[in-house]
Amino acid sequence: MLIRTRRKRRRFDAPQRHLNHNRPMTRRELIGQGFLAGSATVLGGGVFSLFSNPRAAYAQLAADLDPLRAACGINVFGAGKIPFICFDLAGGANMAGSNVLVGQAGGQMDDLSTAGYNKLGLPGDMVPSAIDPNTNLDHRDTRLGLGFHSDSAFLRGMFGSIRTPGLENFINGAVIPARSDNDTGNNPHNPMYGIQRAGAEGSILSLCGSRNSESGGNSMAPAAMINPEFRPTKVDRPGDVTGLVDTGELLNLLNEDDALAVMESIYRLSEQKMARVDTGLGFTDPNNAPLTRDQVVKDLIECGYLSAADIADRFSDPGALDPAQDTNIVGGASSIFDVNEFNDGGRDGDEFRKTASVMKMVIDGYAGAGCITMGGYDYHGGARAEGEVKDFRAGRCMGACLEYASRANNGTGVPLMLYVFSDGSLSSNGVIDDSQEGRGKGEWTSDNSSTAASFFLVYNPFGRPQLLQSGLDTLTAEQHRQLGAFSASGDVVRGGTPGANNVNLLVEMVLLNYMALHNQAGNFATNAFFPTHGLGDAASLDGLTAFEAICNTTISNPI
């Protein structure tokens, strides 16, 4: 066994300067190597927020405004789709082997060779089948359904944030072996525009992301899916969230009930007035037939007043949107983060506040999907300890999202799909980091796109998601848990799935799985969604799907 020589330990969150890398020049390269962290601007609603969303009519309230909200298409709980959060670990993080277990064509438990696992950072005494003398168990942990290495830093981090006993029994997941280029944001990894096309919407925003970029993250979105109308709004701290809604001055002058009464009265007076007004636009609008343009204009004016009343009704409490005032997240006896770590001025606190802001927006239905970018995951060339520390931090943030989903909706829980990806990956040459934080694992020594993978977890408050067994394909249930394969030598089998060697198609696989959770996989190839996809016929689509549906079209209709 090779033991690394002692050397001066660098600060893990310092920018990474690799001898075999060019100096970073682009914003994405800076994020990947930790030179650039998140920053934020406060965004407020503009005049156009007064107009109703013509695509949505899902209001489900129990107040006097309910029928009026429904008539104006004001969307309070999002579009009823499963909330979607993705983690973009910029720089080329390890996913396979040392974190999520991967195997050959038979699935996660179809072991690689010892040399293959060594490339994935696991020495011979820590391969999945090896018995740990301290526990007399092997190194496989399947508490989350998806198999993780028992000493996975992701897994340890997730259980560091999961507080609800037995929550793991309502979670399942799948891994997708898939190559992507190293150390570049040019991989079209980000699926959020596709998630929006699949129906995800929020009551305030369609999409949000922690980076001020076209995709909301570090990696790009597939060019064919980008729709500028739904460009993600930047959210990476509590102030960004609270700045999204302005309830106006009326609430500063009157109490909430009186302010709402005034706004409703203005709406009803406007409705009566408009009924007697002829706008002169009485001819039919071809885009809204059989409505006339006169009716459309009147509806926009009336619904503008109602939208203002709706905002005042829902957000009169300044803390309604603020993750820092949500005791499920911080400040409560059993909150996910304690006050000190949440308010910490270092990288941990930054990442926890960022995660809290995005997860509250998405899981509470204010945004349809969100992306959390975490930088500095180009952690090869140093001690294994650096990767373990950063992976544990990412796991804490993933676990926070799962825990918060279980507490949402007044404690009954809201389903969540959590997707984790990175630009490229890395490999080990077998040198062991025997430090406390290195944990006796192989050091990460070089970039290696052939060891890359992505994975997703699904939380379902109605019961653990079940692997697909009713499809047209001939795969076993376990083969649906690993969509693709690694070779015995520890490399992605490029022909394993369409997405194994094509990042655009990897995104399509993720979108297919999102729609399948809603029992809508049969609509994936239709004109309304992804008619030009490259995943194959119906049997092929089933072979690329991990789970049976957990809800029938919307989360208000569990299966």
N, C-alpha and C positions, 0 to 999 in steps of 0.2 A: 504494500500500500504506500502511495506517495504522500508525504507530509509536506505541506508548504513551509518555506522558511519564514522566520519572523521578520516583519517589516513595520515601519511606522504606519500607524492606523490613521487614515484621513477621516475627516468629518463626512458622514454619509450623505448629508443633504447639501454639501458643497457642489458646485458645478463640476461635471466630469470632464477631465482632459485625457483623452485616450491617445497613446503614442501612435496607434495605427489608424487614427481618424483625422480627416481634415478639420480645420477650425470651423465651427458651425457658422453658417451664414444666414440661413433663413429662420423665420420665427419658429417653424416646426422643429428644426434641428436644435434650436436653443431650448425649447421645451423638453425635447427628448433627453438632453444631457443635463437638464436641471439648471440652466442659466436663466431661465425665465419662468416666473410663477404667475399665478392668477392676479388680475386686477379688475376693477369694476367701475361701472358708471351707473348712476341711478336713472332708471327709465320710468317715465310717467305716461299715463294714458293720454292720447290726443283726441282731437275732435272726432276722428273716425271711429273711436271706440263707442261712440253713441249709436252707431248703426248696428242693427241686429245682424246675426250671422245667417244668411239665407240657406246654408247647408245643414243647419242643425235645428232640431225641434225636440229636445229631449228633456225639457224642464219637468222636474218631479218634486214640486214643493208642496208645503201644507200651510199656506198663508193666504191673505186676501189677494196678494199679487199673483198667485199661481196661474189662474186662467189667462191673465193678461200676459204674463211671461211666456206661457205656451204659445199664445197667438203671435207674439213677436219673435219667437224662436230663441229666446234667451236661454243659454245653456249653462246650467248651474253645476252639474256633476260631471262635466265632460260629455263625451259622446257615448258613454257606457262601455267603452272598450277597456281591455286590460291595460293598466298603466305599464309603461315601458321605460326602463332606465338602462343606459349603456355606460360602461367604464372603458375609457380610452387610455390605456397605460402607455404613455408615449416613450419610445426609445427602444422597444424590443424586449419585453418582459418574458420570463419563463412561465409557461402555462402547463406544459406536458411533463408528466413523470413525477417531478418533485412536488408539483401542486396537484393538478388533476391527473389521475391515472389514465394512461393510454396503453392500448394493446394492438395486436395484429387483427386480421380480418374477423376473428370471432368476437371481438368486442374488448372492452376495457380489461377484462380479466384473462385475455389471451396473451400471455406474457411475452415481452421482448426478450432478447438475449441479455446476459449480464453486461456485455459490452455496450448494447443499446441503451440500457438504463444508465450506465456510466456516462455516456454522452449527455444524458439528461440530468446529470448532477447527482446520481445516486450510487454510492459505493456498493460493493457486493453484499455487505451485511445490512443494507437498507433497501434492497430491491423489494417490490411489493410482496413477494412470496416468502421472503426471509423472516424468520421468527425473531422477535424482539425478546431478548433474555429478561428484560425488566417486566414484561407483560405476558410473556408466553403466547403472544398473538402475532399474526403477520402484520405487515405494514399497510393494510387496506382499511380504509374507513368509509363506510357507506351510510352513515347516519343521514346524509342529505340526499339519499337515493343515488345520485352521481357519486362515483368512487373517487376519493381523494387519497393521497398518501397520508398515512397516519400522522406524519410530522409536517404536513403542508403548512406553510406560513399563511396562505390564504385561509385555510380551514381554521387554524388557531385564531386568526384575526376575526373571522366571522363569529366564532363562538365566544369571542371576547366582547361582542356587541349584542348577541342574541341573549335576551333576558327571560323570555317566556318559556317555561318548562314544556317540553314536547313539541316546540315549534318545528323542529327538524322533521317531524313526521308528516308535515304538510308541504314539504318541499321535495322537488325532484329536479333532475337536470340532465344535460347532454353535452358531450364534447365533440368538436368538429376539427379533426386534423386538417390543417390548411396552411399552405405557404403564403407568406407575404414579404415584400421587400424590407430590408433592415434600415432602421434609422431614417425614415422618411415619412412625411405626412402625405406623400403622393399616393399612398395606397387608398383606393376608394372603399375604405372599411365601414364608413359611418352609415347606418341604415335608417336614420331618423326621418328623412323625407319619405322613404318608402313606408315607414310605420304610419305617418300621417295619411298617405294615400290609402292605406289599408283601413282607415277610419278613425284613428286616434285623434282626439281633439280635447282641448281644455276649455274651461269656462272663461279664462282670461287670455291664454296663449295657446297656439297650436304646439309649438316646440320651444324648448329652452336648452341652453348649453352653457358650460362654464368658460368657454373661450369665445372671444369676439371674432368668429370666423364664419365662413359660408356654411359649414357643417355644424357649428356649435362646439366642435372638438378639435383635436389635433389632426387626425386623419380626415381626408376629404370624403365627400359623399359621391356615389356614382353619378357621373355627369348627367345621365339620362333621367335621373330621378329628381334633380334639383328644381325646385319651384320657388322663385324669389318671393312669392306671396307669403310663404311660410318659413322664411329665414329665421333660424332660432334666435330668440332674445337672450342676451347674455345675463346669466344669473350665477354668481359664485360667492355670495355672502348675504346675510340676512337683510342688509340695507337695500340690496338689489330687489329683493322680494317685496318688501314693504313699499318701495318706490314705484311699484307697478300700478297702484290704484290710488287715485285722488278722489276723495269723497266730496270735495268742494267746501265752500265756506259756510253753507247753510247749517251743517252739523256743528260748526263752532258757535253759531248764534242761537240755535234751538236744541232741545234735547232730541234724542233719536226718534221717538214716537211723533213729536210735532213736526220734525223735518220730513219724515216719511208722509205724514198727512198732507203737508204742503205739496210735496212732489206728486203724490197721487192726485191731488186736486188739480194741479197744473195739467197732468196727463188727461184727466177727464174733461176739463174745460177745453183743452186743445182738441180732444176728440169731438166735442160738440161743435166747436167753431169750424173745424175742418169739414164737418158734415154739411155745412152751409156754404162752403167756399168752392168756387169753380176755378181750378188752376189753369184752365185752358189747355190742359194736356190730356184730353179725354180719349185720344185715339189709342188703339191697342199697341202695347209694347211687345214686339215679337219674342223678346227674351223672357217675358213673364206672362204670356198668354195663358188663360183668357183674361187676365187682369189688364186694366187700362193703365196708362202712365199716370193718370190722375190718381188712381188708387194706390199705385206704388209710391208716389211722392208723399201722399197723405200718411201712408203706413210708416214711411221712414221718419217723418216728423214726429208722429205720435209715439213710435217706438223709441225714438231718441229720448224723449222725456221719461218714458218708462225705464229705459236702461239706466238713466241717472238715479232713479228711485231704487232700482234693483241693486246698484252698487252701494248706495247708502244703507240699504237694508242689510246687506251681507257683510259689509266691511266697515261699519260704524265703529266697531271696536278696533283700535289701532293694532292690537296684538293678534287679530284674526289670521293674518298672513305670516306673522313673524316667527320663524323657527326658534329664535332665541327666547321667545315667550311661551313656547309649547312645552309643557312639562313632560310630555312623552319623550321629547328629544333631549332637553337639558333642564336642570333645576328642580326636578322632582325626586321623590324618594327612590323611584325605580326607573329613572330616566336612562336613555340609551348612553348618553355622554354625561360625565360629571362636569360640574361648572369649571373646574380648574383646567381640565384638558380641552374643553370647548373654547375657553377664552385664552388658551395658551398662545403666546406670540410666535411660536415656532411653526415648523412645517406641519406637525400633527394638528395643531389647532386650525391652521389654514385649510387643511384638507377636510377636517370634520365640519367646519362651518360651511364649506362649499357643498359637501355632501348633504348636510341638513337642509340647505336652501333648495337644492334641486329636488331632493326626495319629497319635501313638503309640497312643492309646486305640483309635482307629477302625481303622487299618491293621493293627495287631497283633491285631485281633479282640476286644478287650476291650469295645468299644462297637460297635453296629451302624451308627450314623451320628453325625456331629458337626457343629456350627455354630460358625464363628469370626466374631465381630463385630469390625469395625475401625471406630472412630469418626473423625469429623472430615472426612468426604467431602462436606460441603457447602462446597466450596472455590471457589465463584464470588465475584466482587467483589474479587478480589485478583489478584496476578500469576499468570500461567499456571504459573510455576515451582512454586507450592505444590501444584497438582494433579499435576504431573509427579513431584515428590518423594514424595507420598503414594501415587500409583499404582505407582511403582517399588517402594516398600516392600510394597504388597499383592502385587505380582508375585513378590517374593522369597519371600513366604509361600506363594503358590500353587505356585511351583517346588519349594519344600521338600517339599510334600506329594507331588508327582509323583516327585521323586527318592527320597524315603523308601519310597514304594510299590515302586519298582524294586529296593530293597535288602532288602525284607521277605522272610519265608519263607526265611531262610538264603541270601539273595542271588538266589533264583529269581524273585522279584517277586510281587506280589499286584495284581490289577486294582483300579482306582480310578475312580470318577466324581466329578468336581470341578465344582461348580455355583457361579456367581458372579452375585449380584444386588444391587440397590440401590434405595432408595426414591426414585423419580423420577430426573431427570437435569438437564442444564444445556446452555446454548448460548453461542456466541461472537458478538460483533458485528464481528469482523474486526480489532480492535486487536491488534497484534502485541507479544508479550513477547520482546524481543531479548536478554534476559539469558542467561547461560550455562545456567542450569537451565530457563529458559523455552523455549530451543531454537528460537526463531523461529516459534512457533506462536501461534494466536489465544488471547487471554485468555478465560477463562470469566466471563461478565458477568451471567448471570441463570439462575434456575431455568427448566426447560423439560421438562415431562413427556412431550412429543411426540417427544423425541429419545432416549427410554430404550430399553434392551435388556438382556437377560440372555444368558449363554452358559455352556456346559459343555464340559469336556474329559474324555476317557476314555483312561486308560492301560490297555493290555492286554499283559502280558508275552509272550503267545503270538503277537503280531503286530499291526500297526496295525488298529484297527477300520475296517470297510469301510462306506461309505455304503449305505443301503438301496436295492436295485435289484430286489427280488423282491416288492414290494408290489402292492396292488390299485389304487393311484393311478397317475397318468400323469406324475408329476414326473420330471425328470432327476435324476441323482445329485447335481449341484451344488445343485439346489433343496432337497434334503434336508439340505444343510449350513447353509442359512439358512431357518429355519421361519417364513415370513412375509416381509415386504418393507418397505422404506422408499420414500417418494416421491422424485422427482428433487429436490425442494426440501429434503429432509433431515428429513422427518417420518415417524413410524410410519404405515403403511397400516392403519387400524383394522380393516378387514375382512379382513386378510391371513390371520389364524388366529383361532380362538375366544379365545385368550389374549392377542391383541394389544391388547384394550381391556378385559380382565377378569382381574385378578390371580389370583382363585380358579382360573380355567381355565388360566392360565399354570402354576400349580402342578400341575394335572392333566397338562399336557403334559410336565412334567419327570418326573412319576411314570410316565407311559406310556413314556418313553424309558428309564427305569431298568428297568422290567419287560421291555422289549424286548431289552435287553442280556442278559437271562437266558432269552431265547426264550419269554417268557411274555406277550407282548403280546396274545395271543388270550384270556388270562384277565382282562385289564384290566377288562372290563365285567361280570364275573361277580359273584355275590352276595358271594363271599369277599373281594372287593377294592373296586372302585369302581362299583357298579351304577348310581348316579345321576349319573354323570359327564355333562359337557355338551360333549363333543368330537365327537359325531356317530357315524356308522356305521363299519363296518369299513374301508371305503375311506378315509374321512376320517381314521381313526386311523393308517393307513399313511402318509397324507400329512403327518402330524404327527410321524413317527418318523424319526430321523436315521440310525441305524445298524442293520446286521444284528446278530444275536445274537453275543456273544463267548463265552458259556458256556451249557451246557444245564442250566438250573435253578439249579445251584450252581457255584461257582468250582472245585470239584474235578473238574468235567466240562467241560473246554474243548472248544470246537467247532473 
